[in-house]
Structure formats: C-alpha cells, structure tokens
Amino acid sequence: MKAAVYYENGGPEVLRYEDVADPVCPDGGLVVRIEAISIEGGDTVNRWRGPLATRPHIVGYQAAGEVVEVGRGVSGFRLGQKVTTTGTHGSHAALRAVNAKTAWPIPEGLDLKVASTIPIPFGTADNCLFEYGKVKSGDTVLIQAGASGVGVAAIQLAKQAGATVIATASSDERLEAIRSLGVDHGINYAREDVAITVKKLTDGKGVALALDGNGGRSLESSIASLGWKGRVAFIGFSARESSKVDVSSLIGGNRSIMGLALGMEMATPRVRQTIEKLIERIAQGELRVLIDREYPLSEAAAAHAYLESRRAVGRVLLIP
C-alpha cells in the first residue's frame, strides 16, 4: 500500500510517500481502507519528536474509511461498513489496522470526510469541559487556539452548555471565522496580552476553566487567566515551546492544572459512548465541523506545513 512515512523525527520535510507492507488484521481489530485522514495536532508533535513505533514510521491518530477485514472476536462491524477510527499511529496510509474498540460506525447520511474529524477533537473537548473541567451554565471559559480542531469543538460544546466563551487565535481573520460557533469574546494573541484581556473582560474575576493545547507562553497565560478555584485542562505542546511555567499563583486562588490525554481512556465504555453521542449530534446538525483544506496523501508534507503555519481554521484532511 501507499503511505506517508518518515525514518527520523523532524519538520514536514521528513515525510516521504512510499510503498509499504499492508497491515495485518489483529484479533479484536479491523482493517480499514482509508478514504479521509484528519491531521491532528498531535500528529505534527509526534512527527517532530515522538518515538518511532515502526520503521519506516506511519504517523497519525485519526482516519475514516471502509472495513475490508474483521478480526477474530469482533462483533458489531461488517465488511463494507463505513467507520471512523483512532489509534496511536498509522492513519497516514491507504490501509490501517485498528482495535475495534476505537472504531465507530458512521451514521447514514453523515459525510465520511466530516466523520473522519470527530472522535479525537470533539471527544477531547467534551472530556476537558465536562468530565474533568466540570463546566456548568453561567461559567466563563477560555479556549486557547480556538481555530484548532479541539477549539472549534470546545467553543460549540461550552456555548451550548450555557457558558460564556472567550477564544484566542493568531489573527483577526481566524477569530472572525469561528465567531459564529459561539464565541462571545475573541482575543488575537499575536497582539494582545491574553491574561490581561481576560481579566478586563471578566471584571477581574478570571475564568472557571482554560483549555490549552499549546504549552509554553500559552499555558502561562492560561494559568494567569484563572479565577477563584479555576482549572486549566492541559492537553499538549503543539507550540513546541520549552518554558518553565510558574505555578505559584495556583495556590492563592485554590486553582489547579490537569494534564489530560483522551487516548488513555479512548477504548473505555464511557469515552466510546461519549464519542458515539457526539457523532450523532453532528449527524443531526447540532454541532459543526470545519474543514479548511484537503490534500492528496502524496502531499502530506505540504499539508503538515500548512497546518503548522497557524492559518488553518478547523481540520486539514489528507485523501489517499
């Protein structure tokens, strides 16, 4: 099969489009012919510095397609069924093998490309906001990187739960593109101090929850934006900045920071059911997915470079 692979960590230029062996269907798993690959922020982070589980390595968490093989012990899936899938790696390919516990049937009428973008960003946003963040109606939340996949999901979920939503982005254009999702206040972090602006917008009270997947200076501003008993849901280092974060301000306000990785719970009944409900809500039009651009799989390097340029709004797809 064809795949986008690399032999060493680095920038987008390390990606190569090559022939590799087809995956073997594991017991309890599926082999899926991929029709759409959603590039996740974690895919780019892993390409930069993650361990190479295979050599050559096929990066990628999330993709959707058609079931072409069903492993022993699997029920609820059939040949020819359309599914959206997650896994630790292997999405950037024409075929992938996945655990059946991290695959979800695509409802009739839901576009497969849209479905390819759902489980990780929407599941992560829901997990951060509600399971761990305990956001409730009337709270104010800060969504860092609001134009990212997780940001797009979190804005909608928080707003529909009755929260006031403050979102950041790298440009006025990106802020405008996400405003209709439920953004009450937008902050251009390229020219505004996020924490100072948040305090002004909240009359000095700060936010109940900050969702941050950037790390570095963004994480510092998230902590500084918290109100009394405020919480940071921290999900990654997409900014790739190394910095020492001062956490001393957490003490005086009974504040906290939580490191959350949905992948650690992806196959659990709770998360499976949550993602199943989110897929259905999107199929019914209650939530929106934003797809910025599509690239052929052979141009994976260009797609990764575009995503890292911080110009995309929503998801960037690869099509085998």
Sequence and secondary structure as in RCSB ss.txt:
>XXXX:A:sequence
MKAAVYYENGGPEVLRYEDVADPVCPDGGLVVRIEAISIEGGDTVNRWRGPLATRPHIVGYQAAGEVVEVGRGVS
GFRLGQKVTTTGTHGSHAALRAVNAKTAWPIPEGLDLKVASTIPIPFGTADNCLFEYGKVKSGDTVLIQAGASGV
GVAAIQLAKQAGATVIATASSDERLEAIRSLGVDHGINYAREDVAITVKKLTDGKGVALALDGNGGRSLESSIAS
LGWKGRVAFIGFSARESSKVDVSSLIGGNRSIMGLALGMEMATPRVRQTIEKLIERIAQGELRVLIDREYPLSEA
AAAHAYLESRRAVGRVLLIP
>XXXX:A:secstr
 EEEEBSS  SGGG EEEE       TTEEEEEEEEEE  HHHHHHHHH   SSSSB   SEEEEEEEEE TT  
S  TT EEEEE SS  SBSEEEEEGGGEEE  TTS HHHHTTSHHHHHHHHIIIIIIT   TT EEEESSTTSHH
HHHHHHHHHHTT EEEEEESSHHHHHHHGGGT SEEEETTTS HHHHHHHHTTT  EEEEEESS HHHHHHHHHT
EEEEEEEEE   TT        THHHHTT EEEE  GGGTTTSHHHHHHHHHHHHHHHTTSS   EEEEEEGGGH
HHHHHHHHTT   SEEEEE 
